[in-house]
Amino acid sequence: MEKKDEEIEDLTPTPWLYWCVCGIVGLLCLGLLVFLHDVYANAGHKQTLSKEVSILMPAKERDAIIEKKEQDVSAQPAVKTGEKIPLMAIVIDDMGINQKRTKEILSLQAPLTSSFLTYGKNLKELCMEAQNAGHEIIIHVPMEPEGQASLAPDTLSVSMTDEEIVAGLKQMLQKFEGVNVKGVNNHMGSLFTMSAPKMDVVMNVLKSNNMFFLDSKTTPYSVAGQLAEKNGVRYLKRDVFLDNQNDYAYISKQLKEAEKIAQLQGYSIAIGHPKSQTFRVLKEWLETLKNKKIRLVHLSKLALHKDSKE
C-alpha cells in the first residue's frame, strides 16, 4: 500500500505546472476566437460589398449609389465655397484581360474610370466589383490600327460595311447589358479613327445610346472630335499616357505631368493600364490626394464640365 501511495503522489501535478497548462490553453482559445471573428467579419464585409451595386437594381438606384461612392471612397482635398479646383480623370484601359492585375486596380477605392476590353473574362462580375470600388465603367472598343498588329476577334475595321460596324458595336454593348456604362474609348484604332465615314457610323450608335467618346489619340490625325460634334456626342481626348514603360519613376513623372496640365487648363485626362508599377504608383498617389489642389473625378464628370464651359 505504501508503494502505491507513493506512485499516486508522484503523478499529481504541481500547482505551477497546472497553472502554466491552463494559461497556454486559455491563450490558444483566445487566439482561435480572434481568428474566427476576423474570418466572419471579412466574409460579411465582402457580402455587403457584393450587394451594394447589382445588375438587378433599377438604374436610378444604382446611379445614386455610385454617385455617393465617388464622393466617399477617396480622400479628396477640401474645397471652399466658390473655389475652382482643377479636375483630373484617370482611365485604366485593358481591364478584364489579366485577372490578377485587374483585381489589383479594383482594390483601389477611388473615383477611377475602368475601361474594360470587350473580350475580357468575367466582365459583368468585374464591372460590379469596379462600381462597388467607386469606379466608373466605360468600354474599350477594339479598332483597327495602322500597320501589322495582333487584332481582337471583334475589332472594328475600315473594310467593314456600315451595317457590319453597327452590328459589331451593338454586339459589344450587349456584353455589358445591365452595367452602368457611360461611354467608350478606342483600343488601338490609329487607322480606324482617321476614317470619317467609319467614325460617323460609330458616333451615330453612341448618340442613340447616350454615351460619350474618349479619344485615346493613338494618332494625331484622328477625326473623332469632328464626327462627335457633328452627331452631338460628348467628346474627350487623352492628355497623358501614364505607363508606356512599366517603371515606377517614369509613371510617377507622367502622373505629375497630368497634374500640371490640370493646373493649366482646368482639367486633364490620363490613361494607364493594369500593370504592376501603375498599381503601385496610383496606390501611393491616392493616399496623398487630400493634400493636392486637384480633384479626382469620373470621366463623365469631365464631359459635363466641358459642356458647361462651351
KOLSE-674714 format. One record per residue (C-alpha): residue number from 0; residue in one letter; chain; x, y, z. Coordinates in steps of 0.001 Angstrom, whole numbers, always signed. Example, Ala and Ser with C-alpha at 12.3 -4.5 7.8 and 13.67 -1.06 7.14 Angstrom:
2
   pos   code   unit         X         Y         Z
     0      A      A    +12300     -4500     +7800
     1      S      A    +13670     -1060     +7140
***
This chain:
310
   pos   code   unit         X         Y         Z
     0      M      A        +0        +0        +0
     1      E      A     +2738     +2423      +865
     2      K      A     +4353     +1784     -2512
     3      K      A     +1077     +2541     -4384
     4      D      A      +510     +5718     -2371
     5      E      A     +3932     +6966     -3338
     6      E      A     +3215     +6313     -7035
     7      I      A       -84     +8248     -6913
     8      E      A     +1591    +11108     -5139
     9      D      A     +4286    +11321     -7814
    10      L      A     +1687    +11534    -10627
    11      T      A      -159    +14518     -9095
    12      P      A      +791    +17741    -10995
    13      T      A     +2429    +20525     -9032
    14      P      A      +452    +23809     -8750
    15      W      A     +2819    +25807    -11002
    16      L      A     +2588    +23224    -13801
    17      Y      A     -1211    +23199    -13566
    18      W      A     -1481    +26967    -13947
    19      C      A     +1005    +27014    -16854
    20      V      A     -1059    +24481    -18764
    21      C      A     -4257    +26432    -18047
    22      G      A     -2626    +29633    -19277
    23      I      A     -1443    +28087    -22537
    24      V      A     -4861    +26582    -23240
    25      G      A     -6500    +29926    -22475
    26      L      A     -4225    +31781    -24906
    27      L      A     -4897    +29211    -27649
    28      C      A     -8642    +29580    -27153
    29      L      A     -8386    +33380    -27247
    30      G      A     -6366    +33250    -30468
    31      L      A     -8923    +30938    -32044
    32      L      A    -11771    +33277    -31108
    33      V      A     -9972    +36289    -32629
    34      F      A     -9249    +34350    -35831
    35      L      A    -12862    +33236    -36217
    36      H      A    -14105    +36783    -35583
    37      D      A    -11873    +38162    -38367
    38      V      A    -12942    +35439    -40800
    39      Y      A    -16654    +36075    -40269
    40      A      A    -16198    +39854    -40248
    41      N      A    -14357    +39810    -43586
    42      A      A    -16907    +37440    -45089
    43      G      A    -19693    +39762    -44013
    44      H      A    -17862    +42776    -45444
    45      K      A    -17402    +41087    -48827
    46      Q      A    -21025    +40017    -48871
    47      T      A    -22148    +43571    -48126
    48      L      A    -19985    +44978    -50933
    49      S      A    -21299    +42477    -53455
    50      K      A    -24851    +43529    -52689
    51      E      A    -24240    +47279    -52851
    52      V      A    -24365    +47510    -56642
    53      S      A    -26255    +44856    -58582
    54      I      A    -27233    +44362    -62208
    55      L      A    -30780    +43724    -60990
    56      M      A    -31057    +47165    -59384
    57      P      A    -33091    +49907    -61071
    58      A      A    -30749    +52223    -62991
    59      K      A    -31571    +55291    -60858
    60      E      A    -30878    +53457    -57603
    61      R      A    -27599    +52082    -58950
    62      D      A    -26515    +55512    -60215
    63      A      A    -27251    +57071    -56815
    64      I      A    -25036    +54521    -55042
    65      I      A    -22177    +55050    -57497
    66      E      A    -22534    +58826    -57201
    67      K      A    -22227    +58589    -53423
    68      K      A    -19178    +56337    -53740
    69      E      A    -17446    +58910    -55953
    70      Q      A    -17758    +61382    -53113
    71      D      A    -16970    +58992    -50261
    72      V      A    -14361    +56442    -51295
    73      S      A    -11422    +58766    -51859
    74      A      A     -9881    +61309    -49521
    75      Q      A    -10360    +64359    -51728
    76      P      A     -8994    +67840    -50980
    77      A      A    -11310    +70178    -49115
    78      V      A    -12949    +72728    -51414
    79      K      A    -14081    +76129    -50181
    80      T      A    -17339    +77586    -51441
    81      G      A    -16773    +79240    -54807
    82      E      A    -13255    +77864    -55104
    83      K      A    -12322    +76482    -58519
    84      I      A    -10191    +73375    -58278
    85      P      A     -8596    +71535    -61239
    86      L      A    -10252    +68247    -62164
    87      M      A     -8450    +65093    -63190
    88      A      A     -9696    +61781    -64572
    89      I      A     -7584    +58628    -64594
    90      V      A     -8691    +55921    -67017
    91      I      A     -7353    +52380    -66738
    92      D      A     -7503    +50645    -70124
    93      D      A     -7340    +46894    -70904
    94      M      A     -9336    +45877    -67847
    95      G      A    -10655    +42306    -67727
    96      I      A     -7793    +40549    -69544
    97      N      A     -5165    +39924    -66867
    98      Q      A     -7368    +38923    -63931
    99      K      A     -4681    +39413    -61270
   100      R      A     -3747    +42918    -62414
   101      T      A     -7412    +43837    -62921
   102      K      A     -8172    +42790    -59340
   103      E      A     -5299    +44954    -58090
   104      I      A     -6770    +48022    -59780
   105      L      A    -10222    +47163    -58408
   106      S      A     -8774    +47163    -54890
   107      L      A     -8220    +50934    -55258
   108      Q      A    -11244    +52548    -53622
   109      A      A    -11342    +55759    -55650
   110      P      A    -13280    +57510    -58452
   111      L      A    -11177    +55990    -61217
   112      T      A    -12575    +55108    -64641
   113      S      A    -12174    +51444    -65594
   114      S      A    -12191    +50734    -69333
   115      F      A    -12988    +47071    -69971
   116      L      A    -11976    +45333    -73170
   117      T      A    -14893    +43675    -74937
   118      Y      A    -13217    +40249    -74983
   119      G      A    -12262    +40169    -71302
   120      K      A    -13291    +37452    -68852
   121      N      A    -15989    +37692    -66152
   122      L      A    -16965    +41116    -67485
   123      K      A    -20217    +41687    -65594
   124      E      A    -18818    +40381    -62308
   125      L      A    -15726    +42583    -62605
   126      C      A    -17802    +45607    -63616
   127      M      A    -19967    +45248    -60495
   128      E      A    -16808    +44935    -58386
   129      A      A    -15405    +48059    -60057
   130      Q      A    -18565    +50051    -59346
   131      N      A    -18508    +48921    -55718
   132      A      A    -14964    +50306    -55524
   133      G      A    -16259    +53656    -56786
   134      H      A    -15047    +53269    -60367
   135      E      A    -16940    +54380    -63443
   136      I      A    -17273    +51914    -66337
   137      I      A    -16540    +52577    -69992
   138      I      A    -15959    +50129    -72849
   139      H      A    -12564    +49790    -74536
   140      V      A    -13613    +49197    -78146
   141      P      A    -11018    +47485    -80387
   142      M      A    -10427    +49411    -83613
   143      E      A     -8103    +48744    -86488
   144      P      A     -4582    +50224    -86184
   145      E      A     -2099    +51164    -88876
   146      G      A      +500    +48538    -89693
   147      Q      A      +671    +44938    -88540
   148      A      A      -843    +44076    -85160
   149      S      A     -2488    +41197    -83357
   150      L      A     -6183    +42054    -83570
   151      A      A     -9008    +41123    -81228
   152      P      A    -11789    +38957    -82704
   153      D      A    -14325    +41816    -82530
   154      T      A    -12115    +44616    -83898
   155      L      A    -13897    +47280    -85961
   156      S      A    -12077    +47638    -89275
   157      V      A    -12205    +50105    -92159
   158      S      A    -13056    +47252    -94533
   159      M      A    -16387    +46672    -92775
   160      T      A    -19657    +47914    -94193
   161      D      A    -21688    +50391    -92167
   162      E      A    -24112    +47600    -91279
   163      E      A    -21256    +45396    -90030
   164      I      A    -19885    +48217    -87862
   165      V      A    -23299    +48860    -86320
   166      A      A    -23865    +45151    -85683
   167      G      A    -20366    +44683    -84250
   168      L      A    -20624    +47676    -81937
   169      K      A    -24084    +46681    -80723
   170      Q      A    -22836    +43173    -80024
   171      M      A    -20040    +44627    -77870
   172      L      A    -22509    +46785    -75948
   173      Q      A    -24701    +43748    -75281
   174      K      A    -21833    +42118    -73385
   175      F      A    -22273    +44875    -70795
   176      E      A    -26061    +44694    -70582
   177      G      A    -27205    +45737    -67106
   178      V      A    -23934    +47561    -66382
   179      N      A    -23946    +51323    -65924
   180      V      A    -21726    +52102    -68943
   181      K      A    -21156    +55817    -69588
   182      G      A    -19053    +55829    -72731
   183      V      A    -16359    +54191    -74846
   184      N      A    -12778    +54770    -75889
   185      N      A    -10726    +53250    -78677
   186      H      A     -8321    +50346    -78205
   187      M      A     -5587    +50900    -80813
   188      G      A     -7554    +52403    -83736
   189      S      A     -4955    +54667    -85336
   190      L      A     -6284    +53709    -88790
   191      F      A     -9983    +53487    -87939
   192      T      A    -10156    +56845    -86113
   193      M      A     -8749    +58560    -89227
   194      S      A    -11718    +57389    -91293
   195      A      A    -14508    +59957    -91236
   196      P      A    -17172    +57663    -92772
   197      K      A    -16466    +54869    -90289
   198      M      A    -16285    +57129    -87231
   199      D      A    -19541    +58733    -88344
   200      V      A    -21232    +55332    -88028
   201      V      A    -19729    +54778    -84554
   202      M      A    -20827    +58201    -83316
   203      N      A    -24362    +57588    -84541
   204      V      A    -24567    +54433    -82388
   205      L      A    -23112    +56240    -79368
   206      K      A    -25609    +59065    -79780
   207      S      A    -28534    +56636    -79724
   208      N      A    -27130    +55104    -76502
   209      N      A    -26353    +58472    -74852
   210      M      A    -22649    +57633    -74486
   211      F      A    -19583    +59839    -74750
   212      F      A    -16405    +59089    -76706
   213      L      A    -12906    +59327    -75254
   214      D      A    -10291    +59602    -77979
   215      S      A     -7198    +57729    -76829
   216      K      A     -5323    +59735    -79506
   217      T      A     -3343    +56840    -80911
   218      T      A     -2850    +59074    -83951
   219      P      A     -2615    +62867    -84245
   220      Y      A     -4834    +62610    -87335
   221      S      A     -7944    +61317    -85576
   222      V      A    -11204    +62792    -86863
   223      A      A    -13210    +61530    -83875
   224      G      A    -13703    +65029    -82482
   225      Q      A    -15210    +66390    -85678
   226      L      A    -17606    +63465    -86071
   227      A      A    -18594    +63598    -82394
   228      E      A    -19534    +67259    -82786
   229      K      A    -21482    +66525    -85963
   230      N      A    -23526    +63808    -84201
   231      G      A    -23986    +65641    -80891
   232      V      A    -21807    +63190    -78939
   233      R      A    -19813    +64401    -75949
   234      Y      A    -16125    +64162    -76816
   235      L      A    -12991    +63957    -74691
   236      K      A     -9362    +63298    -75571
   237      R      A     -6433    +61846    -73692
   238      D      A     -3743    +64214    -72402
   239      V      A     -1162    +61801    -70970
   240      F      A      -269    +58125    -71261
   241      L      A      +982    +57099    -67833
   242      D      A     +2760    +53822    -68404
   243      N      A     +4331    +53338    -71813
   244      Q      A     +7087    +51999    -69572
   245      N      A     +6219    +49783    -66606
   246      D      A     +8656    +51751    -64480
   247      Y      A     +7922    +53400    -61126
   248      A      A     +9924    +56585    -61767
   249      Y      A     +8559    +57014    -65294
   250      I      A     +4929    +56573    -64233
   251      S      A     +5382    +58966    -61316
   252      K      A     +6787    +61575    -63720
   253      Q      A     +3852    +61120    -66106
   254      L      A     +1359    +61477    -63275
   255      K      A     +2973    +64770    -62273
   256      E      A     +2713    +65882    -65905
   257      A      A     -1034    +65154    -65788
   258      E      A     -1294    +67272    -62635
   259      K      A      +488    +70176    -64354
   260      I      A     -1860    +70017    -67340
   261      A      A     -4854    +70046    -64991
   262      Q      A     -3494    +73140    -63271
   263      L      A     -3016    +74898    -66635
   264      Q      A     -6274    +74039    -68453
   265      G      A     -8534    +73251    -65503
   266      Y      A     -8713    +69512    -66142
   267      S      A     -6689    +66610    -67529
   268      I      A     -7190    +63020    -68634
   269      A      A     -4541    +60371    -68033
   270      I      A     -4671    +56821    -69372
   271      G      A     -2904    +53929    -67700
   272      H      A     -3105    +50154    -67723
   273      P      A     -3339    +47369    -65143
   274      K      A      +407    +46984    -64682
   275      S      A     +2357    +46243    -61504
   276      Q      A     +4091    +49626    -61252
   277      T      A      +994    +51569    -62311
   278      F      A      -889    +49987    -59424
   279      R      A     +1957    +50780    -57015
   280      V      A     +2215    +54428    -58091
   281      L      A     -1558    +55015    -58055
   282      K      A     -1961    +53422    -54635
   283      E      A      +636    +55786    -53161
   284      W      A      -656    +58800    -55118
   285      L      A     -4230    +58312    -53923
   286      E      A     -3043    +58447    -50322
   287      T      A     -1621    +61938    -50970
   288      L      A     -4635    +63236    -52916
   289      K      A     -6180    +65090    -49965
   290      N      A     -3079    +67296    -49821
   291      K      A     -3204    +68212    -53502
   292      K      A     -5153    +71046    -55112
   293      I      A     -6671    +68609    -57597
   294      R      A     -9951    +66725    -57526
   295      L      A    -10117    +63221    -58986
   296      V      A    -13390    +62626    -60837
   297      H      A    -15078    +60131    -63118
   298      L      A    -14568    +60735    -66810
   299      S      A    -18262    +61526    -67357
   300      K      A    -17905    +64454    -64950
   301      L      A    -15266    +65954    -67231
   302      A      A    -17603    +65544    -70197
   303      L      A    -20262    +67521    -68325
   304      H      A    -17633    +70022    -67120
   305      K      A    -16530    +70691    -70715
   306      D      A    -20145    +71019    -71860
   307      S      A    -20811    +73677    -69228
   308      K      A    -17774    +75684    -70351
   309      E      A    -18610    +75583    -74057
***
